[in-house]
Amino acid sequence: MKIRRVLATAVALAVTTPAALLSVSPAYADAKPAAQTQEKQSKPSIEELEEAAAEAQKAYDKAVEAEAAGRVELDKTFADLSEVDGTHPLALASAAANKAAKDAAAAKTAADQAVTDAQAALDALPEDATEEQKAAAATALSEAQATAATAATTKTAADTAAAEAGKKLTDARIAATRAYGMLQKAVEDALAVKAAADAALAKAIKEAEEGEEGEEGGDCEPELDLTSKVTGLPDKLVAGTSTDFSLRVTNGSDRHMDEVLAFVSVHATDKSGLKDTGKFFRLQWSTKSAPKWQNADADDYIDGVGALKPGAHADVKLRLTLDKATPAGNGVAFFAADFFNEDGSCGGAPDLDMYEFDVKAAGSKPGKTEDVKPSATPRPGNTGTTPQGSASGTPATTGSLAATGSSSATTSIALAGGAAVLLGAAAVFVARRRKTGSDA
């Protein structure tokens, strides 16, 4: 028998942010991000998961619709920005600048030829040429040289203007392409949310069916006096380094606990809050009974604590290693503890303790660091964190042609719920279930 505490980010996402819902400009769709809050509960009901799955489907459908409209808008924008027959002001300005540069180049070529001809005429004067003839030839050469100098200056200015106009045109195309790319990314994210919601619903239905078939099991009870406290974890971590810290699990209750399991889980994203960087992290643990460093397993449980008498505690050494390629961003670590006894009773801390930290790129100086402080345990619909660079808690990416003279192709996409921890890793559900004679 083994108690499993599942960091159900898929369930949390399905219930608390069923909308990787999009906020897009009227050019694409008329939808606003949905903010949802729900009372904290031990486990979402099938009805709630069905509603979440339906909302996720709607969000995905809207994302697909917005992407299709975005494709049409992108094609229209590219046609307007065409250097051949585009009607956008930037296209017209670029065409005019290119023509001016071409005319200036031709004028300079003609002026340079005039200098060559004037010099040849001066050199060809006979030895018996009069002073008046010599003066006239010299004057003609001087005037030709002045004209050539002016033509060269004009050509340089025209070439610069053409290059600048061309860059603005290119930037406008890039902005339009990026805007459409965000719509494509929104479809991918909405599909991931939909898949998570569908999977959570399917799992809940399966468990309900198994329960109806008479599967033995029950809910574990909350135990507020089983605590876990972290020390030595800094609030800033640098890529390419390892950090050792510790977790103390204390049985403050009056009951004996036959086996205690510590729960540790680490999640991180880049600065945007949209890209999961957890693959660059490696978490290891060591205890008195198992002193050799071991990698944290897939379900993030540490089983080296053992039994705890009333009032006793056990320390778990932890080591968090960041790959050199870890992007700068944000991180969060969750800690808790569970127990089970031979008589079938089980339980644990009802909430997870959450610790937020910053991630610095390799080679950075972390500066003054302090031990990270526990944040409030996140509730569904409220991550308790704010992404860097955002006061609203909703990271926004905008691709706009407004600065270049167009507003028709402006697109603003805000992915709801993508804060300091990707797709609800900071919005945690603690789903706990006891099974007798099973390790599931």
C-alpha positions in Angstrom: 0.0 0.0 0.0 1.3 3.4 -0.9 -0.2 6.9 -0.6 0.3 9.0 -3.7 0.0 12.7 -3.7 -0.5 13.9 -7.3 0.5 17.4 -8.3 -2.5 17.4 -10.7 -1.5 20.3 -12.9 -3.7 18.9 -15.6 -6.7 18.8 -13.3 -5.8 22.2 -11.9 -5.6 23.6 -15.3 -8.8 22.0 -16.5 -10.7 23.3 -13.5 -9.1 26.6 -12.7 -8.0 27.9 -16.1 -10.1 26.0 -18.7 -9.4 28.9 -20.9 -6.0 29.1 -22.4 -8.6 31.6 -23.6 -7.4 34.2 -26.0 -7.7 37.9 -26.1 -7.5 39.0 -29.7 -8.1 42.2 -31.5 -11.4 42.8 -33.5 -9.4 42.0 -36.6 -9.4 38.4 -35.6 -12.0 37.7 -32.9 -14.1 39.3 -30.2 -13.2 37.4 -27.1 -12.0 38.5 -23.7 -9.9 36.4 -21.2 -12.0 34.7 -18.6 -11.1 34.9 -15.0 -12.4 32.1 -12.9 -12.2 31.4 -9.2 -13.5 28.4 -7.3 -13.6 27.4 -3.7 -10.8 25.2 -2.7 -11.9 21.6 -2.5 -10.3 18.2 -2.0 -11.2 17.0 -5.5 -13.1 18.3 -8.5 -16.4 16.6 -9.2 -17.2 14.9 -12.5 -19.7 17.7 -13.2 -17.0 20.3 -12.8 -14.6 18.4 -15.0 -17.3 18.0 -17.7 -17.9 21.8 -17.6 -14.1 22.4 -17.7 -13.8 20.1 -20.7 -16.6 21.9 -22.5 -15.0 25.2 -21.8 -11.7 23.9 -23.0 -13.4 22.7 -26.2 -14.9 26.2 -26.7 -11.5 27.8 -26.1 -9.9 25.6 -28.6 -12.6 26.2 -31.2 -12.2 30.0 -30.7 -8.4 29.6 -31.1 -8.8 27.7 -34.4 -11.3 30.3 -35.6 -9.0 33.1 -34.7 -6.0 31.4 -36.4 -8.0 31.0 -39.6 -9.0 34.7 -39.5 -5.4 35.5 -38.8 -4.3 33.7 -41.9 -6.6 35.7 -44.0 -5.4 38.9 -42.3 -1.8 37.9 -42.8 -2.3 37.3 -46.6 -4.0 40.6 -46.9 -1.3 42.4 -45.0 1.5 40.9 -47.2 -0.4 41.9 -50.3 -0.7 45.4 -49.0 3.0 45.4 -48.2 4.1 44.1 -51.6 6.9 46.2 -53.2 5.4 45.5 -56.6 1.8 46.6 -56.3 1.2 47.1 -52.6 -1.1 49.9 -51.5 0.2 50.2 -47.9 1.9 53.6 -47.2 5.1 51.7 -46.3 5.1 49.9 -49.6 4.5 53.2 -51.5 7.2 54.9 -49.5 9.7 52.1 -50.2 8.9 52.1 -53.9 9.3 55.9 -54.1 12.6 55.7 -52.1 14.0 53.0 -54.4 13.1 55.0 -57.5 14.8 58.1 -56.1 17.9 56.1 -55.3 17.9 54.7 -58.8 17.5 58.2 -60.3 20.3 59.5 -58.0 22.6 56.7 -59.1 22.0 57.5 -62.8 22.6 61.2 -62.1 25.9 60.5 -60.4 27.0 58.3 -63.2 26.2 61.1 -65.7 28.0 63.6 -63.5 31.1 61.4 -63.2 31.1 61.0 -67.0 30.9 64.8 -67.4 34.0 65.2 -65.1 35.8 62.6 -67.2 34.9 64.4 -70.5 35.8 67.9 -69.1 39.2 66.6 -67.9 39.8 65.0 -71.4 38.8 68.3 -73.1 41.3 70.2 -70.9 44.0 67.7 -71.5 43.4 67.9 -75.3 44.0 71.6 -75.6 46.8 72.3 -78.1 49.9 74.0 -77.0 49.0 77.1 -78.7 45.6 77.4 -77.0 44.7 80.8 -75.8 44.4 81.7 -72.2 40.7 82.2 -72.7 40.4 78.6 -74.0 42.4 77.2 -71.1 40.3 79.2 -68.6 37.1 78.0 -70.2 38.2 74.4 -70.1 39.3 74.7 -66.5 36.0 76.3 -65.5 34.0 73.5 -67.3 36.0 70.9 -65.3 35.5 72.7 -62.0 31.7 73.0 -62.6 31.5 69.3 -63.6 33.4 68.3 -60.5 31.0 70.3 -58.3 28.0 68.8 -60.0 29.5 65.3 -59.4 30.1 66.0 -55.8 26.5 67.1 -55.3 25.3 64.0 -57.2 27.4 61.8 -54.9 25.9 63.4 -51.8 22.4 63.1 -53.3 23.0 59.4 -54.1 24.2 58.7 -50.6 21.2 60.3 -49.0 18.9 58.5 -51.5 20.5 55.1 -50.7 20.1 55.7 -47.0 16.5 56.7 -47.4 15.8 53.6 -49.5 17.4 51.4 -47.0 15.4 52.9 -44.1 12.2 52.5 -46.1 13.0 49.0 -46.9 13.7 48.2 -43.3 10.4 49.6 -42.2 8.7 47.5 -44.8 10.5 44.4 -43.6 9.8 45.1 -40.0 6.1 45.4 -40.8 6.1 42.0 -42.5 8.0 40.5 -39.5 5.4 42.0 -37.1 2.5 40.6 -39.1 4.2 37.1 -39.2 4.9 37.1 -35.5 1.3 38.1 -34.8 0.1 35.2 -36.8 2.7 32.9 -35.2 1.2 33.8 -31.8 -2.2 32.8 -33.1 -0.7 29.4 -34.1 0.9 29.1 -30.7 -2.5 29.9 -29.1 -4.1 27.0 -31.0 -1.3 24.6 -29.7 -1.8 25.9 -26.1 -5.6 25.6 -26.3 -5.3 22.1 -27.6 -3.0 21.2 -24.7 -5.6 22.6 -22.3 -8.3 20.6 -24.0 -6.3 17.4 -23.9 -5.6 18.0 -20.2 -9.3 18.6 -19.4 -10.4 15.5 -21.4 -7.8 13.4 -19.7 -8.8 14.6 -16.2 -12.5 13.9 -17.0 -11.7 10.4 -18.4 -9.6 9.6 -15.3 -12.4 10.8 -12.9 -15.0 8.8 -14.7 -12.8 5.7 -14.6 -12.2 6.1 -10.9 -15.9 6.5 -10.3 -16.6 3.4 -12.3 -14.0 1.5 -10.3 -15.5 2.7 -7.1 -18.9 1.5 -8.1 -17.4 -1.9 -8.8 -16.4 -2.2 -5.2 -12.8 -1.3 -5.3 -11.6 -1.0 -1.7 -10.2 2.4 -0.8 -11.0 5.7 0.9 -9.9 9.2 1.5 -6.9 9.9 3.7 -7.5 12.3 6.5 -5.9 15.7 6.9 -3.1 15.9 9.5 -2.2 19.6 10.2 0.5 18.5 12.7 2.6 16.7 10.1 4.7 19.6 8.9 7.5 20.2 6.4 9.9 23.1 6.7 12.6 24.1 4.1 15.9 25.8 5.1 18.8 26.8 2.9 17.0 27.3 -0.4 18.0 30.7 -1.7 15.6 33.1 -3.5 17.9 33.3 -6.5 19.4 30.3 -8.4 22.0 30.5 -11.2 22.1 28.2 -14.2 25.0 25.9 -14.2 25.2 25.6 -10.4 24.0 23.2 -7.7 22.2 24.2 -4.5 22.1 22.1 -1.3 19.2 22.7 1.1 17.2 20.7 3.6 13.6 19.7 4.4 12.6 18.9 8.0 9.5 16.7 8.4 8.0 16.8 11.9 5.3 14.7 13.4 3.8 17.1 15.8 0.8 14.9 16.5 0.2 12.4 19.3 0.0 9.4 17.0 2.7 7.1 15.7 3.2 7.2 12.0 4.5 3.9 10.5 5.8 5.4 7.3 6.2 9.0 6.3 6.7 10.1 2.7 8.0 13.6 1.9 6.7 15.3 -1.2 8.9 17.7 -3.3 8.2 19.1 -6.7 10.0 21.8 -8.6 8.6 23.7 -11.6 10.0 26.6 -13.6 9.5 28.8 -16.7 11.5 31.4 -18.7 10.9 35.1 -18.0 7.8 35.1 -20.2 6.1 32.5 -18.1 5.1 30.6 -21.2 7.9 28.2 -21.7 8.4 25.3 -19.3 12.1 25.0 -18.3 11.7 22.2 -15.8 13.7 19.8 -18.1 16.9 21.8 -17.1 16.4 21.0 -13.4 17.6 17.9 -11.5 16.4 17.3 -8.0 18.2 14.8 -5.7 17.7 13.7 -2.1 19.5 12.0 0.7 18.4 10.9 4.2 20.0 9.3 7.2 18.6 5.9 6.3 19.5 6.4 2.6 22.6 8.5 2.5 23.4 8.0 -1.1 22.2 10.8 -3.4 19.1 9.6 -5.4 17.1 11.3 -8.1 13.6 12.3 -7.2 11.3 9.9 -8.8 8.5 10.6 -11.3 5.8 11.2 -8.7 8.1 13.4 -6.6 7.8 11.3 -3.4 10.8 10.7 -1.1 10.4 7.4 0.8 13.6 7.6 2.9 12.0 9.3 5.9 10.7 6.1 7.6 8.6 6.0 10.7 8.1 9.0 13.0 7.1 8.8 16.7 5.0 11.6 18.2 7.1 14.7 18.4 9.9 13.3 16.3 11.3 14.7 13.1 13.5 13.6 10.2 15.7 15.7 7.9 15.9 15.2 4.1 18.9 16.7 2.3 18.1 18.1 -1.1 20.2 19.1 -4.0 18.8 21.1 -6.9 21.1 21.3 -10.0 20.4 23.7 -12.9 21.9 22.9 -16.3 24.1 25.6 -17.9 21.5 26.0 -20.6 18.7 26.9 -18.1 17.0 30.2 -19.3 16.6 33.0 -16.9 13.1 33.0 -15.4 11.0 32.1 -12.5 10.7 28.9 -10.4 8.5 27.4 -7.7 9.0 24.5 -5.3 6.2 22.6 -3.5 6.7 20.7 -0.3 4.4 18.5 1.9 4.3 15.2 3.7 2.0 12.2 3.9 1.9 9.1 6.2 0.3 5.7 6.3 0.0 3.1 9.0 -0.2 -0.7 8.9 -3.8 -0.5 10.2 -4.8 1.2 7.0 -5.1 4.7 8.3 -3.4 7.4 6.3 -3.2 11.2 5.9 -1.0 14.2 5.6 -0.8 17.9 5.4 -3.9 19.2 3.5 -1.9 21.9 1.7 1.4 22.2 -0.1 3.9 24.8 1.0 5.0 26.9 -2.0 8.4 28.6 -2.3 9.1 31.0 -5.2 12.5 31.8 -6.5 14.2 33.6 -9.4 16.4 31.8 -12.0 19.5 33.7 -13.3 21.2 32.8 -16.6 24.6 31.0 -16.4 27.5 33.3 -15.4 25.2 35.8 -13.6 26.1 37.0 -10.2 23.1 36.2 -7.9 23.9 39.2 -5.8 22.5 39.2 -2.3 20.5 36.1 -1.8 18.2 35.2 1.1 16.5 32.0 2.1 13.3 31.8 0.1 10.1 32.3 2.2 7.0 30.2 1.8 4.3 31.8 -0.2 0.6 31.4 0.4 -0.6 28.0 -0.8 -2.2 28.7 -4.2 -5.9 28.3 -4.6 -7.6 27.4 -7.8 -7.9 30.4 -10.1 -5.2 32.3 -8.2 -1.5 31.4 -8.7 -0.3 33.8 -6.0 2.4 35.0 -8.4 2.8 37.8 -10.9 4.9 37.2 -14.0 7.8 39.5 -14.5 7.1 42.6 -16.5 3.4 42.4 -15.9 1.2 44.1 -13.3 -2.0 42.5 -14.5 -0.9 38.9 -14.1 -1.7 38.2 -17.7 1.4 38.1 -20.0 0.6 39.8 -23.3 2.4 39.7 -26.6 1.5 42.2 -29.2 2.4 42.3 -32.8 1.5 45.7 -34.3 1.8 47.7 -37.4 0.5 50.8 -35.7 3.9 52.3 -35.4 4.5 51.9 -39.0 1.4 53.4 -40.3 -1.2 50.5 -40.1 -3.6 49.5 -37.5 -5.6 47.0 -39.4 -3.2 44.1 -38.8 -2.6 44.8 -35.1 -2.9 41.7 -33.0 -2.8 41.3 -29.3 -2.8 37.8 -27.8 -2.8 37.2 -24.1 -2.5 33.6 -22.9 -4.5 33.3 -19.7 -2.9 31.6 -16.7 0.7 31.5 -18.1 2.3 33.3 -15.1 5.5 32.4 -13.3 4.8 28.7 -13.6 3.6 27.3 -16.9 0.0 26.2 -17.3 -1.1 26.1 -13.7 2.0 24.5 -12.1 1.5 27.1 -9.4 -2.3 26.4 -9.3 -2.1 23.1 -7.4 -4.7 20.5 -6.5 -3.7 18.0 -3.9 -5.6 14.8 -5.0 -4.9 12.0 -2.5 -6.3 8.6 -2.5 -5.7 5.4 -0.5 -5.6 2.0 -2.2 -5.2 -1.2 -0.3 -3.0 -3.8 -2.0 -2.2 -1.4 -4.9 0.6 0.9 -5.8 -1.4 3.1 -8.2 
